[in-house]
Amino acid sequence: MRALLQRVTHGSVSVGGKVIGETGPGLVILACAMQGDTAENVAATAKKIVNLRIFKDDDGRMNRSLLDTNGGALIISQFTLAADTSRGNRPGFSAAAPPDVGEPLYDLLCETIANYGVSVGKGQFGGDMQVSLTNDGPVTIMVEK
């Protein structure tokens, strides 16, 4: 599973002009289930995300995790993270899991992160979404498990 983490002060996602998910300080997570991913990949990704020390401590150093800060998460399905740009000018997305596999893995990621006690907002799998965020830092990190 691939996940692009963005440390934010606020994030929201809208569909059809209506906000369907949001978070305050924490992470906006763009997530993509890849071909061959399993529940074990999801568990490892979730554990890495909630424990990654990318939030500032009292000395201004990135030394605190999402769990340490009681931050929230807005998790957006993003199959384009699987883009293969190695040939030509049109990206290929065949490395992404098909929707019938990807959607349950996305839902499992949201559930697993919530089970750590993190407040989770969600996007709409396969939806035409508009995502707004205020990147804090900026801090943007790719996780792949």
Secondary structure, 3 states (H helix, E strand, C coil): CEEEEEEEEEEEEEECCEEEEEECCEEEEEEECECCCCHHHHHHHHHHHHHCCCEECCCCCEEECHHHHCCEEEEEECHHHHCECCCCCCCECCCECCHHHHHHHHHHHHHHHHHCCCCEEECCCCCCCEEEEEEEEEEEEEEEC
